[in-house]
Amino acid sequence: MNGVGIIMSIILGGLAGWIAEKIMGANIGLLTNIILGIVGALLLNFILSLFGIFTAETYLVQFIVAIVGACLLIFLWRAIRGRA
């Protein structure tokens, strides 16, 4: 991944985390948004790859996967903390 790809991943991760925050009604900060978006994308991409589904074709698909992954992470965080 080149420098532009890394920067784009951070930007998309931040946006995905922010959208997930709005969808899930969470009240978290900017840094947490970025972390949830990036980790959510990595986690969901890993899970999908176990089923033979690879999503690295376009930024749009990666963005959608990051949003869904971040929503799942917010849900899991709430479940662990007893607020699901």
PyMOL Python script that loads the backbone (N, CA, C, O; Angstrom):
from pymol import cmd

cmd.read_pdbstr("""\
ATOM      1  N   MET A   1       0.853  -1.168   0.000  1.00  0.00           N
ATOM      2  CA  MET A   1       0.000   0.000   0.000  1.00  0.00           C
ATOM      3  C   MET A   1       0.899   1.232   0.000  1.00  0.00           C
ATOM      4  O   MET A   1       1.799   1.349   0.831  1.00  0.00           O
ATOM      5  N   ASN A   2       0.658   2.132  -0.918  1.00  0.00           N
ATOM      6  CA  ASN A   2       1.474   3.336  -0.997  1.00  0.00           C
ATOM      7  C   ASN A   2       0.951   4.409  -0.045  1.00  0.00           C
ATOM      8  O   ASN A   2      -0.058   4.207   0.630  1.00  0.00           O
ATOM      9  N   GLY A   3       1.635   5.540   0.008  1.00  0.00           N
ATOM     10  CA  GLY A   3       1.267   6.608   0.928  1.00  0.00           C
ATOM     11  C   GLY A   3      -0.142   7.125   0.725  1.00  0.00           C
ATOM     12  O   GLY A   3      -0.850   7.399   1.694  1.00  0.00           O
ATOM     13  N   VAL A   4      -0.558   7.263  -0.532  1.00  0.00           N
ATOM     14  CA  VAL A   4      -1.911   7.730  -0.825  1.00  0.00           C
ATOM     15  C   VAL A   4      -2.934   6.713  -0.337  1.00  0.00           C
ATOM     16  O   VAL A   4      -3.980   7.092   0.189  1.00  0.00           O
ATOM     17  N   GLY A   5      -2.644   5.426  -0.506  1.00  0.00           N
ATOM     18  CA  GLY A   5      -3.556   4.375  -0.055  1.00  0.00           C
ATOM     19  C   GLY A   5      -3.735   4.387   1.452  1.00  0.00           C
ATOM     20  O   GLY A   5      -4.840   4.180   1.951  1.00  0.00           O
ATOM     21  N   ILE A   6      -2.659   4.628   2.171  1.00  0.00           N
ATOM     22  CA  ILE A   6      -2.736   4.686   3.633  1.00  0.00           C
ATOM     23  C   ILE A   6      -3.560   5.896   4.068  1.00  0.00           C
ATOM     24  O   ILE A   6      -4.416   5.786   4.946  1.00  0.00           O
ATOM     25  N   ILE A   7      -3.302   7.034   3.461  1.00  0.00           N
ATOM     26  CA  ILE A   7      -4.055   8.245   3.795  1.00  0.00           C
ATOM     27  C   ILE A   7      -5.533   8.060   3.464  1.00  0.00           C
ATOM     28  O   ILE A   7      -6.400   8.451   4.245  1.00  0.00           O
ATOM     29  N   MET A   8      -5.820   7.464   2.309  1.00  0.00           N
ATOM     30  CA  MET A   8      -7.207   7.220   1.915  1.00  0.00           C
ATOM     31  C   MET A   8      -7.881   6.254   2.887  1.00  0.00           C
ATOM     32  O   MET A   8      -9.055   6.431   3.212  1.00  0.00           O
ATOM     33  N   SER A   9      -7.163   5.243   3.352  1.00  0.00           N
ATOM     34  CA  SER A   9      -7.719   4.294   4.318  1.00  0.00           C
ATOM     35  C   SER A   9      -8.069   4.994   5.623  1.00  0.00           C
ATOM     36  O   SER A   9      -9.107   4.708   6.221  1.00  0.00           O
ATOM     37  N   ILE A  10      -7.218   5.904   6.068  1.00  0.00           N
ATOM     38  CA  ILE A  10      -7.491   6.645   7.300  1.00  0.00           C
ATOM     39  C   ILE A  10      -8.709   7.549   7.124  1.00  0.00           C
ATOM     40  O   ILE A  10      -9.570   7.618   8.002  1.00  0.00           O
ATOM     41  N   ILE A  11      -8.777   8.236   5.993  1.00  0.00           N
ATOM     42  CA  ILE A  11      -9.926   9.111   5.726  1.00  0.00           C
ATOM     43  C   ILE A  11     -11.213   8.299   5.654  1.00  0.00           C
ATOM     44  O   ILE A  11     -12.205   8.646   6.295  1.00  0.00           O
ATOM     45  N   LEU A  12     -11.202   7.214   4.872  1.00  0.00           N
ATOM     46  CA  LEU A  12     -12.392   6.367   4.761  1.00  0.00           C
ATOM     47  C   LEU A  12     -12.741   5.732   6.102  1.00  0.00           C
ATOM     48  O   LEU A  12     -13.917   5.610   6.445  1.00  0.00           O
ATOM     49  N   GLY A  13     -11.731   5.329   6.858  1.00  0.00           N
ATOM     50  CA  GLY A  13     -11.974   4.761   8.181  1.00  0.00           C
ATOM     51  C   GLY A  13     -12.642   5.761   9.111  1.00  0.00           C
ATOM     52  O   GLY A  13     -13.572   5.417   9.840  1.00  0.00           O
ATOM     53  N   GLY A  14     -12.164   6.993   9.083  1.00  0.00           N
ATOM     54  CA  GLY A  14     -12.774   8.035   9.910  1.00  0.00           C
ATOM     55  C   GLY A  14     -14.209   8.311   9.521  1.00  0.00           C
ATOM     56  O   GLY A  14     -15.078   8.432  10.385  1.00  0.00           O
ATOM     57  N   LEU A  15     -14.464   8.410   8.225  1.00  0.00           N
ATOM     58  CA  LEU A  15     -15.835   8.625   7.757  1.00  0.00           C
ATOM     59  C   LEU A  15     -16.733   7.444   8.096  1.00  0.00           C
ATOM     60  O   LEU A  15     -17.874   7.625   8.519  1.00  0.00           O
ATOM     61  N   ALA A  16     -16.221   6.252   7.912  1.00  0.00           N
ATOM     62  CA  ALA A  16     -17.003   5.051   8.225  1.00  0.00           C
ATOM     63  C   ALA A  16     -17.324   4.998   9.710  1.00  0.00           C
ATOM     64  O   ALA A  16     -18.450   4.671  10.088  1.00  0.00           O
ATOM     65  N   GLY A  17     -16.358   5.311  10.551  1.00  0.00           N
ATOM     66  CA  GLY A  17     -16.594   5.337  11.992  1.00  0.00           C
ATOM     67  C   GLY A  17     -17.612   6.388  12.388  1.00  0.00           C
ATOM     68  O   GLY A  17     -18.442   6.150  13.265  1.00  0.00           O
ATOM     69  N   TRP A  18     -17.558   7.554  11.746  1.00  0.00           N
ATOM     70  CA  TRP A  18     -18.514   8.618  12.030  1.00  0.00           C
ATOM     71  C   TRP A  18     -19.923   8.199  11.630  1.00  0.00           C
ATOM     72  O   TRP A  18     -20.874   8.415  12.381  1.00  0.00           O
ATOM     73  N   ILE A  19     -20.060   7.600  10.449  1.00  0.00           N
ATOM     74  CA  ILE A  19     -21.372   7.130   9.992  1.00  0.00           C
ATOM     75  C   ILE A  19     -21.891   6.033  10.916  1.00  0.00           C
ATOM     76  O   ILE A  19     -23.073   6.017  11.260  1.00  0.00           O
ATOM     77  N   ALA A  20     -21.011   5.118  11.318  1.00  0.00           N
ATOM     78  CA  ALA A  20     -21.414   4.054  12.247  1.00  0.00           C
ATOM     79  C   ALA A  20     -21.874   4.652  13.571  1.00  0.00           C
ATOM     80  O   ALA A  20     -22.836   4.169  14.168  1.00  0.00           O
ATOM     81  N   GLU A  21     -21.195   5.697  14.033  1.00  0.00           N
ATOM     82  CA  GLU A  21     -21.584   6.381  15.267  1.00  0.00           C
ATOM     83  C   GLU A  21     -23.004   6.928  15.149  1.00  0.00           C
ATOM     84  O   GLU A  21     -23.793   6.813  16.087  1.00  0.00           O
ATOM     85  N   LYS A  22     -23.333   7.519  14.007  1.00  0.00           N
ATOM     86  CA  LYS A  22     -24.670   8.076  13.790  1.00  0.00           C
ATOM     87  C   LYS A  22     -25.713   6.967  13.676  1.00  0.00           C
ATOM     88  O   LYS A  22     -26.807   7.089  14.226  1.00  0.00           O
ATOM     89  N   ILE A  23     -25.384   5.892  12.970  1.00  0.00           N
ATOM     90  CA  ILE A  23     -26.316   4.774  12.797  1.00  0.00           C
ATOM     91  C   ILE A  23     -26.633   4.125  14.141  1.00  0.00           C
ATOM     92  O   ILE A  23     -27.788   3.815  14.433  1.00  0.00           O
ATOM     93  N   MET A  24     -25.608   3.924  14.949  1.00  0.00           N
ATOM     94  CA  MET A  24     -25.763   3.202  16.211  1.00  0.00           C
ATOM     95  C   MET A  24     -26.156   4.116  17.380  1.00  0.00           C
ATOM     96  O   MET A  24     -26.408   3.630  18.482  1.00  0.00           O
ATOM     97  N   GLY A  25     -26.210   5.421  17.152  1.00  0.00           N
ATOM     98  CA  GLY A  25     -26.563   6.349  18.214  1.00  0.00           C
ATOM     99  C   GLY A  25     -25.525   6.409  19.322  1.00  0.00           C
ATOM    100  O   GLY A  25     -25.856   6.656  20.481  1.00  0.00           O
ATOM    101  N   ALA A  26     -24.286   6.186  18.967  1.00  0.00           N
ATOM    102  CA  ALA A  26     -23.195   6.220  19.945  1.00  0.00           C
ATOM    103  C   ALA A  26     -22.692   7.652  20.078  1.00  0.00           C
ATOM    104  O   ALA A  26     -22.894   8.472  19.183  1.00  0.00           O
ATOM    105  N   ASN A  27     -22.051   7.942  21.172  1.00  0.00           N
ATOM    106  CA  ASN A  27     -21.468   9.261  21.378  1.00  0.00           C
ATOM    107  C   ASN A  27     -19.984   9.070  21.667  1.00  0.00           C
ATOM    108  O   ASN A  27     -19.561   9.015  22.821  1.00  0.00           O
ATOM    109  N   ILE A  28     -19.201   8.969  20.587  1.00  0.00           N
ATOM    110  CA  ILE A  28     -17.773   8.706  20.712  1.00  0.00           C
ATOM    111  C   ILE A  28     -17.006   9.790  19.972  1.00  0.00           C
ATOM    112  O   ILE A  28     -17.587  10.545  19.193  1.00  0.00           O
ATOM    113  N   GLY A  29     -15.708   9.868  20.211  1.00  0.00           N
ATOM    114  CA  GLY A  29     -14.904  10.936  19.643  1.00  0.00           C
ATOM    115  C   GLY A  29     -14.323  10.622  18.277  1.00  0.00           C
ATOM    116  O   GLY A  29     -14.487   9.523  17.746  1.00  0.00           O
ATOM    117  N   LEU A  30     -13.642  11.611  17.721  1.00  0.00           N
ATOM    118  CA  LEU A  30     -13.058  11.508  16.390  1.00  0.00           C
ATOM    119  C   LEU A  30     -12.032  10.385  16.300  1.00  0.00           C
ATOM    120  O   LEU A  30     -12.063   9.591  15.360  1.00  0.00           O
ATOM    121  N   LEU A  31     -11.130  10.314  17.262  1.00  0.00           N
ATOM    122  CA  LEU A  31     -10.103   9.271  17.237  1.00  0.00           C
ATOM    123  C   LEU A  31     -10.741   7.884  17.306  1.00  0.00           C
ATOM    124  O   LEU A  31     -10.313   6.964  16.608  1.00  0.00           O
ATOM    125  N   THR A  32     -11.756   7.739  18.142  1.00  0.00           N
ATOM    126  CA  THR A  32     -12.452   6.459  18.242  1.00  0.00           C
ATOM    127  C   THR A  32     -13.149   6.130  16.931  1.00  0.00           C
ATOM    128  O   THR A  32     -13.170   4.969  16.522  1.00  0.00           O
ATOM    129  N   ASN A  33     -13.720   7.132  16.263  1.00  0.00           N
ATOM    130  CA  ASN A  33     -14.333   6.919  14.948  1.00  0.00           C
ATOM    131  C   ASN A  33     -13.329   6.333  13.966  1.00  0.00           C
ATOM    132  O   ASN A  33     -13.617   5.353  13.279  1.00  0.00           O
ATOM    133  N   ILE A  34     -12.154   6.938  13.906  1.00  0.00           N
ATOM    134  CA  ILE A  34     -11.128   6.480  12.974  1.00  0.00           C
ATOM    135  C   ILE A  34     -10.705   5.056  13.309  1.00  0.00           C
ATOM    136  O   ILE A  34     -10.589   4.208  12.425  1.00  0.00           O
ATOM    137  N   ILE A  35     -10.478   4.803  14.587  1.00  0.00           N
ATOM    138  CA  ILE A  35     -10.051   3.462  15.003  1.00  0.00           C
ATOM    139  C   ILE A  35     -11.125   2.429  14.692  1.00  0.00           C
ATOM    140  O   ILE A  35     -10.821   1.371  14.141  1.00  0.00           O
ATOM    141  N   LEU A  36     -12.391   2.724  15.040  1.00  0.00           N
ATOM    142  CA  LEU A  36     -13.476   1.779  14.765  1.00  0.00           C
ATOM    143  C   LEU A  36     -13.641   1.528  13.272  1.00  0.00           C
ATOM    144  O   LEU A  36     -13.870   0.392  12.856  1.00  0.00           O
ATOM    145  N   GLY A  37     -13.527   2.572  12.467  1.00  0.00           N
ATOM    146  CA  GLY A  37     -13.656   2.403  11.022  1.00  0.00           C
ATOM    147  C   GLY A  37     -12.565   1.524  10.442  1.00  0.00           C
ATOM    148  O   GLY A  37     -12.844   0.625   9.649  1.00  0.00           O
ATOM    149  N   ILE A  38     -11.322   1.780  10.832  1.00  0.00           N
ATOM    150  CA  ILE A  38     -10.199   1.002  10.301  1.00  0.00           C
ATOM    151  C   ILE A  38     -10.226  -0.428  10.825  1.00  0.00           C
ATOM    152  O   ILE A  38     -10.100  -1.378  10.052  1.00  0.00           O
ATOM    153  N   VAL A  39     -10.390  -0.581  12.137  1.00  0.00           N
ATOM    154  CA  VAL A  39     -10.418  -1.931  12.715  1.00  0.00           C
ATOM    155  C   VAL A  39     -11.642  -2.695  12.227  1.00  0.00           C
ATOM    156  O   VAL A  39     -11.561  -3.893  11.955  1.00  0.00           O
ATOM    157  N   GLY A  40     -12.769  -2.009  12.116  1.00  0.00           N
ATOM    158  CA  GLY A  40     -13.980  -2.653  11.603  1.00  0.00           C
ATOM    159  C   GLY A  40     -13.793  -3.164  10.185  1.00  0.00           C
ATOM    160  O   GLY A  40     -14.224  -4.268   9.854  1.00  0.00           O
ATOM    161  N   ALA A  41     -13.149  -2.358   9.348  1.00  0.00           N
ATOM    162  CA  ALA A  41     -12.886  -2.785   7.971  1.00  0.00           C
ATOM    163  C   ALA A  41     -11.954  -3.990   7.944  1.00  0.00           C
ATOM    164  O   ALA A  41     -12.199  -4.952   7.216  1.00  0.00           O
ATOM    165  N   LEU A  42     -10.891  -3.939   8.733  1.00  0.00           N
ATOM    166  CA  LEU A  42      -9.952  -5.063   8.772  1.00  0.00           C
ATOM    167  C   LEU A  42     -10.628  -6.335   9.274  1.00  0.00           C
ATOM    168  O   LEU A  42     -10.458  -7.409   8.696  1.00  0.00           O
ATOM    169  N   LEU A  43     -11.391  -6.205  10.348  1.00  0.00           N
ATOM    170  CA  LEU A  43     -12.052  -7.362  10.943  1.00  0.00           C
ATOM    171  C   LEU A  43     -13.071  -7.979   9.995  1.00  0.00           C
ATOM    172  O   LEU A  43     -13.078  -9.194   9.795  1.00  0.00           O
ATOM    173  N   LEU A  44     -13.927  -7.153   9.414  1.00  0.00           N
ATOM    174  CA  LEU A  44     -14.949  -7.689   8.517  1.00  0.00           C
ATOM    175  C   LEU A  44     -14.329  -8.237   7.237  1.00  0.00           C
ATOM    176  O   LEU A  44     -14.808  -9.241   6.709  1.00  0.00           O
ATOM    177  N   ASN A  45     -13.276  -7.603   6.727  1.00  0.00           N
ATOM    178  CA  ASN A  45     -12.580  -8.153   5.558  1.00  0.00           C
ATOM    179  C   ASN A  45     -11.994  -9.520   5.871  1.00  0.00           C
ATOM    180  O   ASN A  45     -12.045 -10.423   5.036  1.00  0.00           O
ATOM    181  N   PHE A  46     -11.438  -9.680   7.070  1.00  0.00           N
ATOM    182  CA  PHE A  46     -10.892 -10.972   7.474  1.00  0.00           C
ATOM    183  C   PHE A  46     -11.997 -12.023   7.547  1.00  0.00           C
ATOM    184  O   PHE A  46     -11.844 -13.130   7.032  1.00  0.00           O
ATOM    185  N   ILE A  47     -13.103 -11.671   8.186  1.00  0.00           N
ATOM    186  CA  ILE A  47     -14.216 -12.618   8.306  1.00  0.00           C
ATOM    187  C   ILE A  47     -14.752 -12.999   6.932  1.00  0.00           C
ATOM    188  O   ILE A  47     -15.000 -14.176   6.667  1.00  0.00           O
ATOM    189  N   LEU A  48     -14.931 -12.015   6.059  1.00  0.00           N
ATOM    190  CA  LEU A  48     -15.434 -12.306   4.713  1.00  0.00           C
ATOM    191  C   LEU A  48     -14.457 -13.170   3.925  1.00  0.00           C
ATOM    192  O   LEU A  48     -14.876 -14.028   3.149  1.00  0.00           O
ATOM    193  N   SER A  49     -13.153 -12.951   4.119  1.00  0.00           N
ATOM    194  CA  SER A  49     -12.160 -13.749   3.390  1.00  0.00           C
ATOM    195  C   SER A  49     -12.199 -15.210   3.807  1.00  0.00           C
ATOM    196  O   SER A  49     -11.845 -16.086   3.018  1.00  0.00           O
ATOM    197  N   LEU A  50     -12.625 -15.486   5.037  1.00  0.00           N
ATOM    198  CA  LEU A  50     -12.770 -16.877   5.477  1.00  0.00           C
ATOM    199  C   LEU A  50     -13.835 -17.607   4.667  1.00  0.00           C
ATOM    200  O   LEU A  50     -13.798 -18.831   4.536  1.00  0.00           O
ATOM    201  N   PHE A  51     -14.779 -16.851   4.128  1.00  0.00           N
ATOM    202  CA  PHE A  51     -15.839 -17.413   3.297  1.00  0.00           C
ATOM    203  C   PHE A  51     -15.543 -17.258   1.807  1.00  0.00           C
ATOM    204  O   PHE A  51     -16.402 -17.527   0.967  1.00  0.00           O
ATOM    205  N   GLY A  52     -14.330 -16.826   1.485  1.00  0.00           N
ATOM    206  CA  GLY A  52     -13.928 -16.681   0.089  1.00  0.00           C
ATOM    207  C   GLY A  52     -14.434 -15.412  -0.570  1.00  0.00           C
ATOM    208  O   GLY A  52     -14.451 -15.319  -1.798  1.00  0.00           O
ATOM    209  N   ILE A  53     -14.844 -14.436   0.221  1.00  0.00           N
ATOM    210  CA  ILE A  53     -15.335 -13.163  -0.313  1.00  0.00           C
ATOM    211  C   ILE A  53     -14.250 -12.116  -0.091  1.00  0.00           C
ATOM    212  O   ILE A  53     -13.857 -11.843   1.043  1.00  0.00           O
ATOM    213  N   PHE A  54     -13.776 -11.536  -1.183  1.00  0.00           N
ATOM    214  CA  PHE A  54     -12.721 -10.528  -1.106  1.00  0.00           C
ATOM    215  C   PHE A  54     -13.275  -9.203  -1.610  1.00  0.00           C
ATOM    216  O   PHE A  54     -13.885  -9.152  -2.678  1.00  0.00           O
ATOM    217  N   THR A  55     -13.071  -8.132  -0.851  1.00  0.00           N
ATOM    218  CA  THR A  55     -13.736  -6.858  -1.133  1.00  0.00           C
ATOM    219  C   THR A  55     -12.785  -5.732  -1.514  1.00  0.00           C
ATOM    220  O   THR A  55     -13.151  -4.563  -1.394  1.00  0.00           O
ATOM    221  N   ALA A  56     -11.601  -6.042  -1.959  1.00  0.00           N
ATOM    222  CA  ALA A  56     -10.598  -5.000  -2.203  1.00  0.00           C
ATOM    223  C   ALA A  56     -10.701  -4.362  -3.584  1.00  0.00           C
ATOM    224  O   ALA A  56      -9.769  -3.676  -4.005  1.00  0.00           O
ATOM    225  N   GLU A  57     -11.805  -4.567  -4.302  1.00  0.00           N
ATOM    226  CA  GLU A  57     -11.899  -4.053  -5.667  1.00  0.00           C
ATOM    227  C   GLU A  57     -11.957  -2.527  -5.729  1.00  0.00           C
ATOM    228  O   GLU A  57     -11.216  -1.912  -6.496  1.00  0.00           O
ATOM    229  N   THR A  58     -12.820  -1.919  -4.937  1.00  0.00           N
ATOM    230  CA  THR A  58     -13.008  -0.472  -5.026  1.00  0.00           C
ATOM    231  C   THR A  58     -13.059   0.156  -3.637  1.00  0.00           C
ATOM    232  O   THR A  58     -13.275  -0.525  -2.635  1.00  0.00           O
ATOM    233  N   TYR A  59     -12.856   1.462  -3.604  1.00  0.00           N
ATOM    234  CA  TYR A  59     -12.966   2.183  -2.338  1.00  0.00           C
ATOM    235  C   TYR A  59     -14.399   2.157  -1.811  1.00  0.00           C
ATOM    236  O   TYR A  59     -14.609   2.126  -0.599  1.00  0.00           O
ATOM    237  N   LEU A  60     -15.388   2.169  -2.711  1.00  0.00           N
ATOM    238  CA  LEU A  60     -16.783   2.163  -2.277  1.00  0.00           C
ATOM    239  C   LEU A  60     -17.114   0.896  -1.501  1.00  0.00           C
ATOM    240  O   LEU A  60     -17.749   0.958  -0.448  1.00  0.00           O
ATOM    241  N   VAL A  61     -16.690  -0.248  -2.015  1.00  0.00           N
ATOM    242  CA  VAL A  61     -16.940  -1.512  -1.320  1.00  0.00           C
ATOM    243  C   VAL A  61     -16.204  -1.522   0.016  1.00  0.00           C
ATOM    244  O   VAL A  61     -16.762  -1.948   1.027  1.00  0.00           O
ATOM    245  N   GLN A  62     -14.969  -1.060   0.028  1.00  0.00           N
ATOM    246  CA  GLN A  62     -14.208  -0.982   1.275  1.00  0.00           C
ATOM    247  C   GLN A  62     -14.902  -0.061   2.283  1.00  0.00           C
ATOM    248  O   GLN A  62     -14.928  -0.348   3.480  1.00  0.00           O
ATOM    249  N   PHE A  63     -15.453   1.031   1.797  1.00  0.00           N
ATOM    250  CA  PHE A  63     -16.142   1.989   2.650  1.00  0.00           C
ATOM    251  C   PHE A  63     -17.374   1.357   3.295  1.00  0.00           C
ATOM    252  O   PHE A  63     -17.604   1.523   4.493  1.00  0.00           O
ATOM    253  N   ILE A  64     -18.155   0.643   2.511  1.00  0.00           N
ATOM    254  CA  ILE A  64     -19.347  -0.035   3.026  1.00  0.00           C
ATOM    255  C   ILE A  64     -18.956  -1.092   4.049  1.00  0.00           C
ATOM    256  O   ILE A  64     -19.582  -1.201   5.103  1.00  0.00           O
ATOM    257  N   VAL A  65     -17.927  -1.867   3.740  1.00  0.00           N
ATOM    258  CA  VAL A  65     -17.446  -2.893   4.674  1.00  0.00           C
ATOM    259  C   VAL A  65     -16.969  -2.236   5.971  1.00  0.00           C
ATOM    260  O   VAL A  65     -17.220  -2.760   7.056  1.00  0.00           O
ATOM    261  N   ALA A  66     -16.287  -1.099   5.870  1.00  0.00           N
ATOM    262  CA  ALA A  66     -15.807  -0.397   7.063  1.00  0.00           C
ATOM    263  C   ALA A  66     -16.970   0.090   7.923  1.00  0.00           C
ATOM    264  O   ALA A  66     -16.908  -0.002   9.149  1.00  0.00           O
ATOM    265  N   ILE A  67     -18.023   0.603   7.302  1.00  0.00           N
ATOM    266  CA  ILE A  67     -19.196   1.063   8.052  1.00  0.00           C
ATOM    267  C   ILE A  67     -19.842  -0.098   8.798  1.00  0.00           C
ATOM    268  O   ILE A  67     -20.119   0.001   9.993  1.00  0.00           O
ATOM    269  N   VAL A  68     -20.079  -1.197   8.088  1.00  0.00           N
ATOM    270  CA  VAL A  68     -20.703  -2.367   8.714  1.00  0.00           C
ATOM    271  C   VAL A  68     -19.810  -2.909   9.828  1.00  0.00           C
ATOM    272  O   VAL A  68     -20.293  -3.244  10.910  1.00  0.00           O
ATOM    273  N   GLY A  69     -18.512  -2.993   9.559  1.00  0.00           N
ATOM    274  CA  GLY A  69     -17.577  -3.481  10.570  1.00  0.00           C
ATOM    275  C   GLY A  69     -17.548  -2.594  11.802  1.00  0.00           C
ATOM    276  O   GLY A  69     -17.510  -3.097  12.924  1.00  0.00           O
ATOM    277  N   ALA A  70     -17.565  -1.277  11.609  1.00  0.00           N
ATOM    278  CA  ALA A  70     -17.571  -0.353  12.743  1.00  0.00           C
ATOM    279  C   ALA A  70     -18.869  -0.471  13.539  1.00  0.00           C
ATOM    280  O   ALA A  70     -18.848  -0.408  14.769  1.00  0.00           O
ATOM    281  N   CYS A  71     -19.999  -0.643  12.848  1.00  0.00           N
ATOM    282  CA  CYS A  71     -21.276  -0.859  13.547  1.00  0.00           C
ATOM    283  C   CYS A  71     -21.214  -2.127  14.387  1.00  0.00           C
ATOM    284  O   CYS A  71     -21.690  -2.145  15.522  1.00  0.00           O
ATOM    285  N   LEU A  72     -20.636  -3.174  13.839  1.00  0.00           N
ATOM    286  CA  LEU A  72     -20.501  -4.420  14.596  1.00  0.00           C
ATOM    287  C   LEU A  72     -19.621  -4.225  15.828  1.00  0.00           C
ATOM    288  O   LEU A  72     -19.919  -4.753  16.899  1.00  0.00           O
ATOM    289  N   LEU A  73     -18.547  -3.475  15.674  1.00  0.00           N
ATOM    290  CA  LEU A  73     -17.673  -3.219  16.823  1.00  0.00           C
ATOM    291  C   LEU A  73     -18.376  -2.404  17.903  1.00  0.00           C
ATOM    292  O   LEU A  73     -18.205  -2.675  19.092  1.00  0.00           O
ATOM    293  N   ILE A  74     -19.160  -1.415  17.502  1.00  0.00           N
ATOM    294  CA  ILE A  74     -19.920  -0.634  18.481  1.00  0.00           C
ATOM    295  C   ILE A  74     -20.913  -1.542  19.203  1.00  0.00           C
ATOM    296  O   ILE A  74     -21.056  -1.464  20.424  1.00  0.00           O
ATOM    297  N   PHE A  75     -21.596  -2.399  18.451  1.00  0.00           N
ATOM    298  CA  PHE A  75     -22.545  -3.336  19.054  1.00  0.00           C
ATOM    299  C   PHE A  75     -21.846  -4.260  20.046  1.00  0.00           C
ATOM    300  O   PHE A  75     -22.330  -4.464  21.159  1.00  0.00           O
ATOM    301  N   LEU A  76     -20.705  -4.818  19.639  1.00  0.00           N
ATOM    302  CA  LEU A  76     -19.959  -5.713  20.528  1.00  0.00           C
ATOM    303  C   LEU A  76     -19.475  -4.982  21.775  1.00  0.00           C
ATOM    304  O   LEU A  76     -19.537  -5.528  22.876  1.00  0.00           O
ATOM    305  N   TRP A  77     -18.996  -3.755  21.610  1.00  0.00           N
ATOM    306  CA  TRP A  77     -18.536  -2.971  22.750  1.00  0.00           C
ATOM    307  C   TRP A  77     -19.679  -2.755  23.744  1.00  0.00           C
ATOM    308  O   TRP A  77     -19.497  -2.894  24.953  1.00  0.00           O
ATOM    309  N   ARG A  78     -20.855  -2.414  23.218  1.00  0.00           N
ATOM    310  CA  ARG A  78     -22.010  -2.216  24.094  1.00  0.00           C
ATOM    311  C   ARG A  78     -22.429  -3.516  24.768  1.00  0.00           C
ATOM    312  O   ARG A  78     -22.795  -3.514  25.943  1.00  0.00           O
ATOM    313  N   ALA A  79     -22.378  -4.619  24.038  1.00  0.00           N
ATOM    314  CA  ALA A  79     -22.761  -5.914  24.606  1.00  0.00           C
ATOM    315  C   ALA A  79     -21.815  -6.307  25.739  1.00  0.00           C
ATOM    316  O   ALA A  79     -22.250  -6.811  26.775  1.00  0.00           O
ATOM    317  N   ILE A  80     -20.534  -6.076  25.537  1.00  0.00           N
ATOM    318  CA  ILE A  80     -19.547  -6.406  26.563  1.00  0.00           C
ATOM    319  C   ILE A  80     -19.743  -5.521  27.794  1.00  0.00           C
ATOM    320  O   ILE A  80     -19.619  -5.985  28.928  1.00  0.00           O
ATOM    321  N   ARG A  81     -20.043  -4.275  27.565  1.00  0.00           N
ATOM    322  CA  ARG A  81     -20.230  -3.337  28.680  1.00  0.00           C
ATOM    323  C   ARG A  81     -21.638  -3.380  29.249  1.00  0.00           C
ATOM    324  O   ARG A  81     -21.940  -2.663  30.202  1.00  0.00           O
ATOM    325  N   GLY A  82     -22.515  -4.222  28.672  1.00  0.00           N
ATOM    326  CA  GLY A  82     -23.859  -4.382  29.202  1.00  0.00           C
ATOM    327  C   GLY A  82     -24.853  -3.322  28.789  1.00  0.00           C
ATOM    328  O   GLY A  82     -25.837  -3.082  29.487  1.00  0.00           O
ATOM    329  N   ARG A  83     -24.596  -2.667  27.624  1.00  0.00           N
ATOM    330  CA  ARG A  83     -25.511  -1.617  27.163  1.00  0.00           C
ATOM    331  C   ARG A  83     -26.020  -1.894  25.766  1.00  0.00           C
ATOM    332  O   ARG A  83     -26.291  -0.946  25.029  1.00  0.00           O
ATOM    333  N   ALA A  84     -26.165  -3.144  25.363  1.00  0.00           N
ATOM    334  CA  ALA A  84     -26.615  -3.486  24.008  1.00  0.00           C
ATOM    335  C   ALA A  84     -28.073  -3.332  23.875  1.00  0.00           C
ATOM    336  O   ALA A  84     -28.624  -3.576  22.802  1.00  0.00           O
TER     337      ALA A  84
END
""", "prot")
cmd.dss("prot")
cmd.show_as("cartoon", "prot")
cmd.util.cbc("prot")
cmd.orient("prot")
